[in-house]
Amino acid sequence: MTDFIQTMNTARAHIQTALLERAAADAAFRDLLKNNPHAALRELFGSDPVPSVRITVVEEAAGEVTLVLPRQIAEDELPDDLLDYAAGGAFKGCKGDGWTIQKVELPGVR
């Protein structure tokens, strides 16, 4: 796996972690994420890092496990906006090394 693909996978993992943590702590955000994932990204990060990508959110039911197997991608098929971020761009919500997602403070949630 190339460094580029590893970088993109790392960025995706950080974004997913931030979204899942916020959705676990905030029911309104969870509903927004399920109904309008791009709006949830904008709310959490201040911008949508992947506006041209279709996002599907699936909520697991009790007694079920959902496994998502991402398709393999080639470096030359990523959209330009994603390439910009991988090439060193950062979006609001990142700090320091560009890959550390800031902790989101929620009122009344510890």
KOLBAFI-552109 format. One line per field, with one value per residue: x, y, z of N, C-alpha, C in turn; residue in three letters. Coordinates in steps of 0.2 Angstrom, whole numbers. Example, Ala and Ser with C-alpha at 12.3 -4.5 7.8 and 13.67 -1.06 7.14 Angstrom:
REM KOLBAFI-552109
nX <- [66,64] .
nY <- [-28,-11] .
nZ <- [39,35] .
caX <- [62,68] .
caY <- [-22,-5] .
caZ <- [39,36] .
cX <- [66,64] .
cY <- [-16,0] .
cZ <- [39,39] .
type <- [Ala,Ser] .
***
This chain:
REM KOLBAFI-552109
nX <- [4,3,11,2,-11,-11,-11,-23,-32,-29,-34,-47,-51,-49,-59,-70,-70,-71,-84,-92,-90,-95,-109,-112,-113,-122,-139,-146,-136,-133,-145,-145,-133,-137,-148,-143,-128,-118,-121,-119,-105,-101,-106,-98,-85,-84,-83,-85,-76,-77,-86,-91,-93,-103,-111,-116,-125,-127,-136,-134,-144,-150,-143,-136,-122,-114,-103,-92,-85,-73,-71,-57,-46,-38,-24,-26,-40,-46,-57,-54,-55,-53,-40,-33,-34,-27,-14,-9,-18,-29,-43,-55,-55,-45,-29,-12,-3,-10,-18,-24,-39,-48,-54,-71,-81,-95,-110,-114,-110,-99] .
nY <- [-6,11,26,37,31,25,37,43,33,34,48,46,37,45,55,47,42,54,58,47,48,60,58,48,55,65,66,74,77,64,61,70,66,54,58,68,67,76,88,86,84,97,104,98,100,112,113,104,90,82,85,80,67,53,49,36,32,20,13,1,-13,-20,-35,-37,-35,-24,-24,-15,-16,-7,-2,-5,7,17,28,38,39,47,60,78,87,79,74,87,88,77,81,90,99,106,105,115,111,102,101,105,92,91,80,77,76,89,88,88,99,97,105,102,88,76] .
nZ <- [0,-4,2,1,0,12,20,16,21,35,37,34,44,56,54,54,67,74,70,75,89,92,88,97,108,106,103,93,84,80,73,63,56,51,43,35,30,25,30,43,43,40,51,61,57,51,38,23,20,9,-2,-15,-14,-11,3,14,28,40,52,65,70,85,89,77,66,56,43,34,19,12,-5,-16,-20,-33,-34,-44,-46,-36,-30,-34,-23,-12,-15,-13,1,5,0,9,13,25,36,45,62,62,70,74,68,57,56,68,76,83,100,103,112,121,127,144,143,148] .
caX <- [0,7,10,-4,-17,-11,-13,-30,-35,-29,-38,-54,-52,-50,-65,-75,-70,-74,-91,-95,-90,-101,-115,-114,-114,-127,-144,-148,-131,-134,-151,-142,-128,-141,-152,-139,-121,-114,-122,-116,-98,-100,-107,-93,-78,-84,-83,-87,-70,-78,-93,-93,-93,-110,-110,-122,-124,-131,-137,-135,-149,-148,-142,-133,-116,-113,-96,-92,-78,-72,-68,-50,-46,-32,-23,-28,-47,-49,-59,-49,-56,-50,-33,-31,-33,-21,-8,-7,-23,-32,-50,-57,-56,-39,-24,-5,0,-15,-22,-27,-45,-49,-60,-77,-84,-102,-112,-118,-108,-93] .
caY <- [0,17,31,41,27,25,44,43,29,37,53,43,34,51,58,43,42,61,58,42,50,65,55,44,59,70,63,78,76,57,61,74,62,48,61,73,67,81,94,84,85,104,106,96,102,119,112,97,89,77,87,77,60,51,46,32,30,14,11,-6,-14,-25,-42,-37,-32,-22,-24,-11,-17,-2,-4,-3,13,19,35,42,40,51,67,83,90,74,75,93,87,72,84,94,104,105,108,117,105,99,105,102,89,91,74,76,79,92,86,92,100,98,108,97,81,75] .
caZ <- [0,-5,8,-1,2,20,22,15,26,41,37,35,51,61,52,56,74,77,69,79,95,93,87,103,114,104,99,88,79,77,68,57,53,48,38,30,32,23,35,49,42,40,58,66,55,49,31,21,16,3,-4,-21,-12,-8,10,16,35,42,59,66,75,91,87,71,65,50,41,28,16,7,-12,-17,-25,-36,-33,-49,-46,-31,-33,-33,-16,-8,-16,-10,8,6,-2,14,15,32,37,52,66,63,73,75,62,52,56,75,76,90,104,102,118,121,133,148,141,151] .
cX <- [4,6,4,-10,-17,-13,-20,-34,-35,-33,-45,-56,-53,-56,-71,-76,-73,-82,-95,-95,-95,-108,-117,-116,-120,-133,-146,-143,-132,-140,-148,-137,-132,-145,-148,-132,-117,-115,-119,-108,-97,-101,-101,-86,-78,-84,-84,-80,-71,-85,-95,-94,-100,-108,-117,-120,-129,-131,-138,-141,-147,-148,-139,-127,-115,-106,-96,-85,-77,-69,-61,-50,-39,-31,-26,-36,-50,-51,-54,-49,-52,-42,-30,-30,-27,-14,-6,-12,-26,-39,-51,-59,-50,-34,-17,-3,-5,-20,-25,-33,-46,-55,-65,-80,-91,-105,-116,-115,-101,-89] .
cY <- [6,21,35,37,26,32,45,39,31,43,51,41,40,54,54,43,49,61,53,44,55,62,51,49,64,67,67,77,69,57,65,70,56,52,65,72,73,87,92,85,93,107,104,99,109,119,105,95,84,79,83,69,58,47,42,30,25,13,4,-7,-19,-32,-43,-34,-30,-21,-20,-13,-12,-5,-2,2,14,26,40,43,44,58,72,86,85,74,81,92,82,76,89,99,102,108,110,111,101,104,102,99,88,85,73,80,82,89,91,93,101,100,102,90,81,69] .
cZ <- [0,1,7,1,9,23,22,20,33,42,38,42,56,60,55,64,77,76,74,86,97,92,93,108,113,100,93,82,76,72,62,53,48,42,33,32,31,28,41,49,43,47,62,64,53,41,29,17,10,0,-11,-20,-9,-2,12,24,37,49,61,71,80,87,80,71,58,48,34,25,10,0,-12,-22,-27,-35,-38,-50,-40,-33,-31,-26,-11,-9,-13,-2,9,4,4,16,22,32,44,56,67,66,72,68,57,52,63,75,83,94,104,109,118,127,137,147,144,148] .
type <- [Met,Thr,Asp,Phe,Ile,Gln,Thr,Met,Asn,Thr,Ala,Arg,Ala,His,Ile,Gln,Thr,Ala,Leu,Leu,Glu,Arg,Ala,Ala,Ala,Asp,Ala,Ala,Phe,Arg,Asp,Leu,Leu,Lys,Asn,Asn,Pro,His,Ala,Ala,Leu,Arg,Glu,Leu,Phe,Gly,Ser,Asp,Pro,Val,Pro,Ser,Val,Arg,Ile,Thr,Val,Val,Glu,Glu,Ala,Ala,Gly,Glu,Val,Thr,Leu,Val,Leu,Pro,Arg,Gln,Ile,Ala,Glu,Asp,Glu,Leu,Pro,Asp,Asp,Leu,Leu,Asp,Tyr,Ala,Ala,Gly,Gly,Ala,Phe,Lys,Gly,Cys,Lys,Gly,Asp,Gly,Trp,Thr,Ile,Gln,Lys,Val,Glu,Leu,Pro,Gly,Val,Arg] .
***
